[in-house]
Amino acid sequence: TQLLEQSPQFLSIQEGENLTVYCNSSSVFSSLQWYRQEPGEGPVLLVTVVTGGEVKKLKRLTFQFGDARKDSSLHITAAQPGDTGLYLCAGESVGTYKYIFGTGTRLKVLA
Amino acid sequence: GAGVSQSPSNKVTEKGKDVELRCDPISGHTALYWYRQSLGQGLEFLIYFQGNSAPDKSGLPSDRFSAERTGGSVSTLTIQRTQQEDSAVYLCASSIRTSGSYEQYFGPGTRLTVT
């Protein structure tokens, strides 16, 4: 059974601080995606990483895919209250179109 | 253009009743996924459609769950003889293949409560 463990589960920080969220598995994935979800809404795709070692930047967000394509991280610089939400990673199983979602990290940024 | 829509947005049903959840995907998206999310946690994969066929039904929790897709568009997820443990938010995503992976666009979900 493929699992994606995210850490930390909960994170409460002050505006302006930096943070990193981790997504780890013992399985290899074809690609890995990060989503953010707000209450009462579906997840919204932030980024897709496909190549091992790949780094993508989206304004204050930096995403990295591990060299072995088993893990990923999301780093937020100078967090803002608008970053508050549930962050989910999702790995695409090799040879299938099935996505395994991580356990989620609930982020709260205080003004 | 319109995004993914789901109906109803909320459904309260009595234990033992059947329910039908509907998903209207983005036009032209050939792939469609159903997931279940319990209390703000991660998403549990239920089923995936490519066109009208479902090559992967491995996530359906029991034979009380079934899904179909017609005309390569609308999909319905049916839960028969609902149980309290079926209470969750059911999310649908339509998807298009780009740059080596599927980009999933989610609907707002249907919140199912079984009393």
HADDOCK unambig.tbl for C-alpha pairs under 7 A between the chains (distance, minus, plus):
assign (segid A and resid 31 and name CA) (segid B and resid 101 and name CA) 6.60 0.50 0.50
assign (segid A and resid 40 and name CA) (segid B and resid 108 and name CA) 6.70 0.50 0.50
assign (segid A and resid 41 and name CA) (segid B and resid 108 and name CA) 4.56 0.50 0.50
assign (segid A and resid 41 and name CA) (segid B and resid 109 and name CA) 6.95 0.50 0.50
assign (segid A and resid 42 and name CA) (segid B and resid 91 and name CA) 6.97 0.50 0.50
assign (segid A and resid 42 and name CA) (segid B and resid 106 and name CA) 5.22 0.50 0.50
assign (segid A and resid 42 and name CA) (segid B and resid 107 and name CA) 5.52 0.50 0.50
assign (segid A and resid 42 and name CA) (segid B and resid 108 and name CA) 4.62 0.50 0.50
assign (segid A and resid 42 and name CA) (segid B and resid 109 and name CA) 6.34 0.50 0.50
assign (segid A and resid 43 and name CA) (segid B and resid 106 and name CA) 6.16 0.50 0.50
assign (segid A and resid 44 and name CA) (segid B and resid 105 and name CA) 6.95 0.50 0.50
assign (segid A and resid 44 and name CA) (segid B and resid 106 and name CA) 6.97 0.50 0.50
assign (segid A and resid 88 and name CA) (segid B and resid 42 and name CA) 6.92 0.50 0.50
assign (segid A and resid 101 and name CA) (segid B and resid 42 and name CA) 6.01 0.50 0.50
assign (segid A and resid 101 and name CA) (segid B and resid 43 and name CA) 5.61 0.50 0.50
assign (segid A and resid 102 and name CA) (segid B and resid 42 and name CA) 5.73 0.50 0.50
assign (segid A and resid 103 and name CA) (segid B and resid 41 and name CA) 6.16 0.50 0.50
assign (segid A and resid 103 and name CA) (segid B and resid 42 and name CA) 4.54 0.50 0.50
assign (segid A and resid 104 and name CA) (segid B and resid 41 and name CA) 6.10 0.50 0.50
assign (segid A and resid 104 and name CA) (segid B and resid 42 and name CA) 5.35 0.50 0.50
